[in-house]
Amino acid sequence: MSITIKVRRNGPYLVTGTCELTDHEGKPIEVKESFVLCRCGASLSKPMCDGTHNKIGFTSDR
């Protein structure tokens, strides 16, 4: 199975497919087969998205 990372307009990165996500020390972060990663930098549950981009009005060109 392949991994797909979709950039969502004015939102997070949508990751689908089985992959391993690790923290800065190389420790695994538990994930499901699809998950969203913060792109705005304001999430309180980084690296995961918690929807804060909607509250702060995050916008992007892509």
C-alpha positions as CSV (number, residue, x, y, z in Angstrom):
1,M,0.0,0.0,0.0
2,S,1.3,3.5,-0.8
3,I,1.3,6.5,1.5
4,T,-0.4,9.7,0.3
5,I,0.0,13.1,1.8
6,K,-2.5,15.6,0.7
7,V,-2.1,19.3,1.3
8,R,-5.6,20.6,2.3
9,R,-6.3,24.2,1.3
10,N,-6.1,26.4,4.4
11,G,-5.8,23.3,6.6
12,P,-3.7,20.4,7.7
13,Y,-1.8,17.7,5.8
14,L,-3.9,14.6,5.4
15,V,-1.9,11.4,5.6
16,T,-3.4,8.1,4.4
17,G,-1.8,4.7,4.2
18,T,0.3,2.8,6.7
19,C,3.4,4.6,7.8
20,E,5.5,5.2,10.9
21,L,5.6,8.7,12.6
22,T,8.3,9.4,15.1
23,D,9.1,12.3,17.4
24,H,12.3,14.3,17.4
25,E,14.0,11.5,19.5
26,G,13.0,8.7,17.1
27,K,10.3,7.4,19.4
28,P,7.1,6.2,17.6
29,I,4.0,8.3,17.8
30,E,0.9,6.1,17.5
31,V,-1.2,6.8,14.4
32,K,-4.1,5.3,12.6
33,E,-4.3,4.5,8.9
34,S,-5.2,8.1,8.2
35,F,-4.4,11.1,10.3
36,V,-3.9,14.9,9.9
37,L,-0.7,16.8,10.7
38,C,-0.7,20.4,11.8
39,R,0.4,22.9,9.2
40,C,-0.4,26.2,10.8
41,G,1.8,25.7,13.9
42,A,-0.8,26.6,16.4
43,S,-2.2,23.1,17.3
44,L,-2.1,22.3,21.0
45,S,-1.7,18.6,20.1
46,K,1.3,18.9,17.6
47,P,2.2,17.3,15.4
48,M,-1.4,16.3,15.1
49,C,-4.0,18.9,13.9
50,D,-6.7,19.9,16.5
51,G,-8.6,22.3,14.3
52,T,-7.0,25.4,15.6
53,H,-6.3,26.6,12.0
54,N,-10.0,27.3,11.8
55,K,-10.0,29.4,15.0
56,I,-7.0,31.5,13.9
57,G,-8.0,32.0,10.3
58,F,-5.0,30.2,8.8
59,T,-4.8,30.6,5.1
60,S,-2.3,29.3,2.5
61,D,-1.5,29.6,-1.2
62,R,-1.8,25.9,-1.6
